[in-house]
Amino acid sequence: MKMLAALRQRIIASESGDAQRGYWRAVATLATGSFGSQVVGILSMLVLARIYAPDEFGSYTLFFTIAGMLSLIATAKYDGAVFLARRSSEAAQLAMLAAAISAILGLVILAFAPFADLLLTGMTRHPIAFVVLLAAATTSGGVMAATVAWATQIQEFGAITAARLVQALLGAAVSIGLGFAHWDATGLILGFVTGQVAISAWLIVRLGFIPHIRRFRMRAARARAKRHANFPKFLLASDLLNYASGNLFALVTPPLFGAAALGQYSLGFRLAALPLNLISFSMGSVFRSAISPQHLAPAEIPALFRATFIRLCGAGLVFTVPLLVAGPLLFRIAFGPQWGPAGFYVQILAPFMLIRFVVGPLTAITARAGRQRLDTMLQSLFLIACVLAIGIGAWAASFTVMLIAFSALQSLVYILYLAIGYRLALELAQPGKARTS
């Protein structure tokens, strides 16, 4: 009996080791492949910053912010429910539900195109094009989130990596080409939308999603929507709060400090966050899939949480320390003297970027624990911190002061999120304490 027990323990340990190795292989696949997208993004920025002016980057950032918010709404967060599915067919149908809602919202936005001149007076030079592109960005953004979630759940990490590379290459090519043709900020916007549409279409075809579309039934979709109602009820509000806290600057900076200030901030932050976001996406996607009931026993979650945290800290320091030490110098060398302020802004935000990079992927633990309400409460703190920072900056009449306050306050909230997330991981490991949505 003792020999059998020892053999069983060795088998369990071997299987656990295989699972851990598989986890880090998946992370490596996404991170290594994402390196190509990172290189494309950085090289394209070196060109785009010399073609488009800071105020044009500011206009593009405004569109990007609105489109991003609508894309979050578009899926009603049912793309998050994909990770709780116990069968790949169920995961595909949940992804299809999210994509269908995205298409409907895109059509609703498109219906406002005839009234664009009236609704967007003074906001853009091309109101009708703005609405049409916004509809396309909203639908493709929602479909992309749905298909990427499904690909992640069925562990098709190679397809995700290839799709991201296609998106980066195509988006950069379109933006650069239109920039040389003397387009204004619309060239940047069109590049972004083209890349997003391409990645959505590519994943649908590559992953064989079309048969699942044919099997989609409205009655079954309504039943699934009702069963996972906590996602739109709580996580949608949570993600919108998080998005608003990170992007409210794009809405308030132009009237307070000018479009050029927003352009400097957006280019600097986007470029500096690019490698961090790609690695964070890789780690977060695999972590979210790994802690799914389909793939990992609850008792193993705390160890995986700790291991992921340690590796994120190491990777984050590699990218943020140079920005903290020599941000302005690096940006002046790379983009020219006019972009020096962008490097200074990144230098201020470097500590916050590190903390966000480390904690962000681990926040998936709240959905796994069925604590959507708690997640919404935590996300509301990000928005409160952002509003406070904007108030401080407006009172001081200084964009720099606003960034310092933002970096400090947001970092404190992320540290609180980390502590609560680890506590949830420990609770999941204790039988009878885990909750599901």
C-alpha positions, -999 to 999 in steps of 0.1 A, spaced: 0 0 0 28 24 9 45 16 -25 12 23 -43 7 56 -24 43 67 -32 38 58 -68 5 78 -69 23 108 -54 50 106 -80 24 105 -108 6 135 -94 39 154 -90 49 145 -126 15 156 -139 17 189 -119 52 195 -133 40 189 -168 12 213 -163 36 240 -150 60 234 -179 30 236 -203 20 269 -187 54 285 -192 57 271 -227 24 288 -236 36 321 -220 69 318 -240 49 312 -273 28 343 -268 57 364 -255 82 353 -282 57 358 -310 46 391 -296 82 403 -298 77 407 -336 47 429 -330 67 449 -305 95 455 -330 70 465 -357 53 489 -332 85 506 -321 99 509 -357 66 523 -370 65 548 -341 100 560 -352 85 568 -386 51 580 -375 65 605 -350 83 622 -378 53 623 -402 25 633 -378 25 662 -355 18 660 -317 -17 675 -321 -25 649 -348 -15 622 -323 -38 639 -298 -68 637 -322 -60 600 -329 -59 593 -292 -93 609 -287 -108 585 -313 -88 555 -299 -102 563 -264 -138 565 -276 -135 533 -297 -119 514 -269 -147 523 -245 -173 512 -271 -155 480 -278 -157 471 -241 -194 477 -241 -198 458 -274 -192 423 -259 -212 430 -227 -181 411 -212 -194 377 -223 -159 372 -238 -149 368 -201 -174 341 -196 -156 320 -223 -130 311 -197 -155 295 -174 -168 271 -201 -160 234 -195 -163 224 -231 -148 240 -262 -182 240 -280 -197 260 -251 -167 284 -252 -172 289 -289 -209 297 -285 -202 322 -257 -176 339 -280 -203 339 -307 -227 356 -283 -201 384 -276 -194 388 -313 -231 391 -322 -237 418 -296 -207 437 -310 -221 436 -345 -254 449 -333 -238 478 -315 -217 486 -346 -249 489 -366 -265 512 -340 -235 535 -342 -236 534 -380 -272 546 -379 -259 580 -366 -238 586 -397 -264 608 -414 -264 631 -383 -226 632 -380 -223 668 -391 -247 679 -364 -234 657 -336 -197 662 -341 -195 699 -350 -160 712 -340 -147 678 -329 -134 665 -362 -128 676 -398 -145 645 -412 -177 638 -391 -192 611 -414 -159 593 -417 -154 595 -380 -188 577 -373 -182 551 -400 -147 543 -387 -160 543 -351 -187 517 -360 -161 495 -377 -137 499 -347 -164 490 -322 -176 459 -341 -141 446 -349 -129 453 -314 -156 433 -299 -152 404 -324 -115 405 -318 -119 402 -280 -144 373 -285 -122 353 -309 -90 359 -289 -108 347 -258 -119 315 -275 -85 309 -290 -70 314 -256 -94 289 -240 -87 262 -265 -50 271 -262 -43 282 -298 -16 305 -287 3 303 -319 -27 317 -338 -31 346 -314 6 355 -318 4 353 -356 -28 375 -356 -12 401 -335 18 403 -358 -6 407 -388 -24 435 -370 8 454 -362 22 451 -397 -10 460 -415 -18 489 -392 17 504 -394 18 501 -432 -16 518 -437 -8 547 -412 27 553 -427 15 551 -463 -13 576 -456 10 598 -437 34 601 -466 3 609 -487 -2 639 -464 -33 626 -446 -41 641 -412 -50 622 -380 -75 602 -401 -45 583 -415 -36 571 -380 -72 562 -373 -76 542 -405 -44 523 -398 -57 513 -364 -91 502 -377 -77 482 -406 -54 462 -384 -83 454 -360 -106 443 -388 -78 421 -403 -70 403 -371 -107 396 -364 -112 381 -399 -80 362 -398 -88 345 -365 -124 336 -376 -110 318 -407 -78 304 -390 -96 288 -361 -125 274 -380 -150 296 -363 -175 297 -392 -191 263 -384 -199 276 -349 -215 307 -364 -238 283 -384 -248 265 -352 -256 297 -334 -292 297 -321 -308 327 -305 -327 308 -279 -296 290 -267 -277 323 -267 -304 339 -245 -301 310 -220 -263 314 -219 -266 352 -215 -289 347 -185 -267 320 -170 -236 343 -171 -255 375 -163 -229 385 -137 -204 394 -164 -224 422 -179 -239 431 -145 -206 435 -127 -176 430 -149 -188 454 -176 -191 482 -150 -158 471 -136 -140 472 -169 -156 505 -179 -144 520 -146 -109 507 -152 -109 520 -187 -122 554 -177 -96 557 -150 -68 550 -175 -82 570 -204 -100 600 -188 -69 620 -196 -77 618 -233 -110 635 -227 -100 662 -203 -64 671 -215 -73 689 -248 -96 715 -231 -74 719 -201 -39 717 -215 -42 714 -254 -42 687 -280 -3 688 -282 1 679 -246 -22 649 -251 -2 640 -282 31 640 -263 16 620 -234 -1 595 -257 29 588 -279 52 585 -249 29 563 -229 19 541 -258 54 535 -269 68 529 -234 39 506 -226 41 486 -258 66 459 -247 50 458 -213 15 454 -227 26 426 -251 42 406 -223 13 414 -199 -11 402 -226 8 369 -229 11 363 -192 -25 374 -185 -40 353 -213 -22 321 -202 -28 328 -165 -65 333 -171 -68 301 -191 -46 282 -167 -67 289 -136 -99 279 -154 -117 249 -138 -110 231 -171 -73 232 -167 -61 236 -131 -70 222 -96 -79 250 -71 -51 238 -47 -25 247 -73 -36 283 -79 -17 301 -51 16 286 -63 9 297 -99 -1 332 -86 32 336 -68 53 322 -97 36 346 -122 41 375 -98 78 369 -95 84 366 -132 63 397 -139 84 417 -115 116 406 -132 104 414 -167 89 447 -157 121 460 -141 140 453 -173 118 477 -193 109 504 -167 143 512 -151 158 527 -183 127 549 -187 130 560 -151 166 569 -154 168 585 -189 133 588 -204 137 624 -219 171 616 -234 159 584 -250 129 601 -266 149 630 -280 174 607 -296 147 584 -310 121 609 -322 138 643 -323 139 673 -300 101 681 -303 93 648 -284 114 655 -253 84 662 -232 70 627 -240 101 611 -224 97 633 -194 61 623 -190 71 586 -193 97 591 -166 70 603 -142 48 573 -150 75 546 -149 67 534 -113 30 532 -121 37 513 -153 57 487 -135 31 481 -108 3 480 -134 23 455 -155 28 432 -125 -7 433 -110 -28 436 -142 -25 399 -154 -32 387 -119 -66 405 -116 -82 376 -135 -83 358 -101 -114 378 -92 -135 364 -120 -122 328 -113 -133 333 -76 -167 346 -87 -161 379 -70 -173 402 -98 -189 426 -73 -156 430 -54 -139 436 -87 -163 464 -96 -157 480 -62 -119 479 -67 -122 493 -102 -142 522 -89 -112 531 -68 -91 536 -100 -117 560 -113 -118 579 -80 -79 581 -81 -80 594 -117 -106 621 -109 -86 632 -79 -55 635 -100 -73 655 -126 -86 678 -99 -52 683 -85 -37 690 -119 -65 715 -128 -61 732 -94 -23 735 -100 -28 744 -137 -1 719 -145 -2 688 -166 30 676 -149 14 678 -115 -16 659 -128 6 631 -140 25 628 -107 -7 626 -88 -21 600 -112 10 578 -110 10 578 -72 -27 573 -66 -31 546 -92 -1 527 -79 -17 526 -44 -49 511 -58 -29 484 -77 -10 474 -46 -44 470 -28 -56 449 -57 -26 426 -55 -31 420 -18 -68 411 -22 -60 390 -53 -36 368 -34 -61 364 -6 -86 352 -32 -61 327 -46 -56 313 -11 -94 310 -6 -98 291 -39 -73 266 -26 -95 258 4 -124 235 -4 -158 250 2 -146 286 0 -145 291 -38 -174 307 -55 -183 307 -91 -202 332 -112 
